[in-house]
Amino acid sequence: MDISLDHPRWPALRGVLEDMGGLVVAVSGGVDSLLLATLAHAALPGRTLMAHAASPAVPQADTERVRQQAHVQGWSLAVVTTGEFEDEMYLNNPYDRCYFCKSHLYKKLQGLSRDMAKEFGSPAIVTSGANTDDLGEHRPGLQAAKENGVRHPFVEAGISKAGIRTMCRELQLPFAELPASPCLSSRLYTGTKVTAQRLEAVAFAEDYLKKRLGADVVRCRICNDAMLVELEPGHIAQAPPSLTCDLKHQLEGRFPCVASVVMDPEGYRPGRAFKQT
């Protein structure tokens, strides 16, 4: 891909990337990390490895999107398993659950970095798609990144979420308008144990509702055995009265972890499942 951006932040970002010499890019499948992978490949095409963690917490569509972009753009891609589902601290779903997830991920990627050193003579730098907006949010994973020597090129170049979207549009990238896609574990209220069945129920329910309503943004959160459906205001108004009953019928038998389904009248709110204790 020919990268010829007119965005004022591109020279600074390119300088950050090229100074690293070699990169391992953590690619979740969201807009931020996909753009970072695209630009890193353009800046250091022979010295960049994309790494994607596949787990029950990662939406299948995200994994497929990463594989597709790797094929289209010619990335070197490693799909890895990171072991967080063997960690009780992660499975217990504390307020800082993301710290344990990212700790496993970054330790795995540091191993890939050391492997790259055998080819290039020095370890590659592990990078994430974090941006300047993330610094003011609840992001326990940033502490894990700090402890594992992970760098954030967008932060170093002073680029925000809006700047990332603008760069994607200027490059006419197919994921420019992709809605936010956090991991499925973020749908479980703090203290509700992470299980593969709960995550599968969330993925199934959100896919069902997106198709039923033609919605891009749907959140089906689980608190103990109750599923709370969050829609954007326009879709709440359009939703048929039977929607939650219909969804409960779809879940019955297949997902016994869900005992009830209710609509949240306040609608979609990012990060609602996080409760500090």
C-alpha positions as CSV (number, residue, x, y, z in Angstrom):
1,M,0.0,0.0,0.0
2,D,1.3,3.4,-1.0
3,I,1.2,5.7,2.1
4,S,1.1,9.3,1.0
5,L,-0.7,11.0,3.9
6,D,-1.3,14.8,4.0
7,H,-2.1,14.5,7.7
8,P,0.1,16.9,9.8
9,R,0.9,14.1,12.3
10,W,2.2,11.6,9.7
11,P,5.8,12.9,9.6
12,A,6.1,12.7,13.4
13,L,4.6,9.3,13.5
14,R,6.7,8.0,10.7
15,G,9.8,9.3,12.6
16,V,8.7,7.5,15.7
17,L,8.2,4.2,13.9
18,E,11.5,4.3,11.9
19,D,13.5,5.1,15.0
20,M,12.3,1.9,16.5
21,G,14.2,-0.2,13.9
22,G,11.9,-3.2,14.2
23,L,8.4,-3.7,15.5
24,V,6.0,-6.2,16.9
25,V,2.5,-4.6,16.6
26,A,-0.3,-5.9,18.8
27,V,-3.3,-5.9,16.4
28,S,-6.6,-6.5,18.1
29,G,-8.7,-5.9,15.0
30,G,-10.0,-2.5,16.0
31,V,-9.4,0.8,14.1
32,D,-6.5,2.0,16.1
33,S,-4.3,-1.1,15.9
34,L,-5.2,-1.8,12.3
35,L,-4.1,1.7,11.3
36,L,-0.9,1.3,13.3
37,A,-0.2,-2.0,11.6
38,T,-0.8,-0.4,8.2
39,L,1.5,2.5,8.9
40,A,4.2,0.4,10.5
41,H,4.2,-1.9,7.5
42,A,4.7,1.1,5.3
43,A,7.5,2.5,7.4
44,L,9.4,-0.7,8.1
45,P,8.0,-3.3,5.6
46,G,10.6,-6.0,6.2
47,R,11.1,-5.4,10.0
48,T,7.5,-5.5,11.3
49,L,5.6,-8.4,12.7
50,M,1.8,-8.2,13.4
51,A,0.6,-10.2,16.4
52,H,-3.0,-11.0,17.0
53,A,-4.3,-12.8,20.1
54,A,-7.1,-15.3,19.4
55,S,-9.2,-16.3,22.5
56,P,-12.8,-16.7,23.5
57,A,-12.8,-13.0,24.5
58,V,-11.9,-11.8,21.0
59,P,-14.9,-11.4,18.6
60,Q,-14.4,-13.8,15.6
61,A,-15.1,-10.9,13.3
62,D,-12.0,-9.1,14.6
63,T,-9.8,-12.1,14.0
64,E,-11.1,-12.5,10.5
65,R,-10.6,-8.8,9.9
66,V,-6.9,-9.0,10.9
67,R,-6.4,-12.1,8.7
68,Q,-8.0,-10.3,5.8
69,Q,-5.9,-7.2,6.1
70,A,-2.7,-9.3,6.5
71,H,-3.6,-11.0,3.3
72,V,-4.4,-7.8,1.4
73,Q,-1.5,-5.8,2.7
74,G,1.1,-8.5,2.8
75,W,1.8,-8.4,6.5
76,S,3.8,-10.9,8.4
77,L,1.2,-12.1,10.9
78,A,1.5,-14.3,14.0
79,V,-1.8,-15.5,15.6
80,V,-1.0,-16.4,19.2
81,T,-2.7,-17.7,22.3
82,T,-1.8,-15.9,25.5
83,G,-3.1,-18.0,28.4
84,E,-5.3,-15.5,30.3
85,F,-8.0,-18.2,30.5
86,E,-5.7,-20.2,32.7
87,D,-5.3,-17.2,35.1
88,E,-7.8,-17.1,38.0
89,M,-7.0,-13.4,38.5
90,Y,-8.3,-12.7,35.0
91,L,-11.2,-15.1,35.3
92,N,-12.4,-13.6,38.5
93,N,-13.0,-10.4,36.6
94,P,-11.8,-7.7,39.0
95,Y,-11.9,-4.0,38.2
96,D,-8.4,-4.2,36.8
97,R,-9.1,-7.4,34.7
98,C,-7.5,-5.8,31.7
99,Y,-4.2,-5.6,33.5
100,F,-3.9,-9.4,33.7
101,C,-5.0,-9.9,30.1
102,K,-2.5,-7.4,28.7
103,S,0.2,-8.8,31.0
104,H,-0.1,-12.2,29.4
105,L,-0.3,-10.6,25.9
106,Y,2.7,-8.4,26.2
107,K,4.9,-11.2,27.8
108,K,4.0,-13.3,24.8
109,L,4.9,-10.6,22.3
110,Q,8.2,-9.9,24.1
111,G,9.0,-13.5,23.3
112,L,8.3,-12.8,19.6
113,S,10.5,-9.7,19.9
114,R,13.4,-11.8,21.1
115,D,12.9,-14.3,18.3
116,M,13.1,-11.4,15.8
117,A,16.5,-10.5,17.3
118,K,17.9,-13.7,16.0
119,E,17.2,-12.4,12.5
120,F,17.9,-8.6,12.9
121,G,20.5,-8.6,15.6
122,S,18.4,-6.7,18.2
123,P,15.0,-7.2,19.7
124,A,12.0,-5.5,18.0
125,I,9.9,-3.0,20.0
126,V,6.5,-4.2,21.1
127,T,3.9,-1.5,20.2
128,S,0.2,-0.9,20.8
129,G,-2.5,1.2,19.2
130,A,-3.2,3.3,22.3
131,N,-3.8,7.0,21.5
132,T,-3.8,10.2,23.6
133,D,-7.5,9.9,24.5
134,D,-6.8,6.5,26.2
135,L,-4.5,8.2,28.7
136,G,-7.5,9.8,30.4
137,E,-9.7,6.7,30.6
138,H,-9.8,3.6,32.8
139,R,-7.1,1.5,31.1
140,P,-5.4,-0.9,33.4
141,G,-3.7,-2.4,30.4
142,L,-1.5,0.7,30.1
143,Q,0.2,-0.3,33.4
144,A,0.9,-3.8,32.0
145,A,2.3,-2.1,28.9
146,K,4.6,0.0,31.0
147,E,5.9,-3.0,33.0
148,N,6.6,-4.9,29.8
149,G,8.4,-2.1,27.9
150,V,5.6,-1.6,25.4
151,R,5.5,1.7,23.4
152,H,2.6,3.6,22.0
153,P,3.5,5.4,18.7
154,F,0.2,7.3,18.4
155,V,0.7,8.7,22.0
156,E,4.3,9.6,21.2
157,A,3.2,11.4,18.1
158,G,0.4,13.2,19.9
159,I,-2.4,11.5,17.9
160,S,-6.0,11.2,19.3
161,K,-8.8,8.9,18.3
162,A,-10.2,11.6,16.0
163,G,-6.8,11.9,14.4
164,I,-6.7,8.2,13.8
165,R,-10.1,8.3,12.1
166,T,-9.0,11.2,9.9
167,M,-5.9,9.3,8.8
168,C,-8.0,6.2,8.0
169,R,-10.3,8.2,5.9
170,E,-7.5,10.0,4.1
171,L,-6.1,6.6,3.2
172,Q,-9.6,5.3,2.3
173,L,-9.0,2.3,4.5
174,P,-11.9,-0.2,4.7
175,F,-12.0,-0.1,8.4
176,A,-12.2,3.7,8.7
177,E,-15.8,3.8,10.0
178,L,-15.6,0.6,12.1
179,P,-17.4,1.0,15.4
180,A,-15.5,0.4,18.6
181,S,-15.0,-3.3,19.3
182,P,-13.7,-4.0,22.8
183,C,-13.1,-7.5,23.9
184,L,-16.2,-9.6,24.9
185,S,-15.0,-9.8,28.5
186,S,-15.7,-6.1,28.8
187,R,-19.4,-7.0,28.6
188,L,-19.3,-8.8,32.0
189,Y,-19.9,-6.7,35.0
190,T,-17.0,-6.5,37.4
191,G,-17.1,-9.6,39.7
192,T,-19.1,-11.7,37.2
193,K,-16.7,-14.6,36.5
194,V,-15.4,-14.8,32.9
195,T,-16.4,-18.0,31.3
196,A,-16.3,-19.1,27.7
197,Q,-20.1,-19.8,27.8
198,R,-20.9,-16.2,28.9
199,L,-18.7,-14.8,26.2
200,E,-20.3,-17.0,23.6
201,A,-23.7,-15.9,24.8
202,V,-22.7,-12.2,24.5
203,A,-21.4,-12.7,21.0
204,F,-24.5,-14.7,19.9
205,A,-26.9,-12.1,21.4
206,E,-25.2,-9.1,19.9
207,D,-25.0,-10.7,16.4
208,Y,-28.7,-11.6,16.6
209,L,-29.7,-8.1,17.6
210,K,-27.5,-6.4,15.0
211,K,-29.1,-8.5,12.3
212,R,-32.6,-8.0,13.7
213,L,-32.3,-4.3,14.1
214,G,-29.8,-3.3,11.4
215,A,-27.7,-1.8,14.2
216,D,-23.9,-1.2,14.2
217,V,-23.6,-0.8,18.0
218,V,-25.2,-3.2,20.4
219,R,-24.0,-4.2,23.9
220,C,-25.3,-7.3,25.7
221,R,-23.8,-7.1,29.2
222,I,-24.1,-9.8,31.8
223,C,-24.4,-9.3,35.5
224,N,-24.4,-12.6,37.3
225,D,-27.1,-14.5,35.3
226,A,-29.0,-11.4,33.9
227,M,-28.3,-10.0,30.4
228,L,-28.8,-6.2,30.0
229,V,-29.3,-5.0,26.4
230,E,-27.9,-1.6,25.5
231,L,-28.9,0.0,22.2
232,E,-28.4,3.5,20.8
233,P,-31.4,5.8,21.3
234,G,-32.7,5.5,17.8
235,H,-32.8,1.8,18.0
236,I,-34.4,1.7,21.4
237,A,-37.4,3.7,19.9
238,Q,-37.6,1.3,17.0
239,A,-37.2,-1.9,18.9
240,P,-40.4,-4.1,19.0
241,P,-41.9,-4.7,22.5
242,S,-41.2,-8.4,22.1
243,L,-37.5,-8.0,21.4
244,T,-36.0,-9.1,24.8
245,C,-38.5,-12.0,25.0
246,D,-37.5,-13.1,21.5
247,L,-33.8,-12.9,22.4
248,K,-34.4,-14.9,25.6
249,H,-36.1,-17.5,23.5
250,Q,-33.1,-17.7,21.2
251,L,-30.7,-18.1,24.2
252,E,-32.8,-20.8,26.0
253,G,-31.3,-24.2,26.2
254,R,-28.1,-23.2,24.5
255,F,-26.9,-20.7,27.1
256,P,-28.1,-21.7,30.6
257,C,-25.9,-19.0,32.1
258,V,-28.5,-16.4,31.1
259,A,-31.6,-16.5,33.2
260,S,-33.2,-13.2,32.1
261,V,-32.9,-10.5,29.4
262,V,-33.9,-6.9,30.0
263,M,-33.6,-3.7,28.0
264,D,-31.6,-0.9,29.5
265,P,-33.8,2.2,29.1
266,E,-30.8,4.5,29.3
267,G,-29.2,3.0,26.2
268,Y,-25.6,2.4,25.2
269,R,-23.0,3.8,27.5
270,P,-19.3,2.7,27.0
271,G,-17.6,1.0,30.0
272,R,-20.8,0.6,32.0
273,A,-19.8,-2.9,33.2
274,F,-16.8,-1.6,35.1
275,K,-17.6,-1.1,38.8
276,Q,-14.8,0.0,41.1
277,T,-15.0,-1.8,44.4
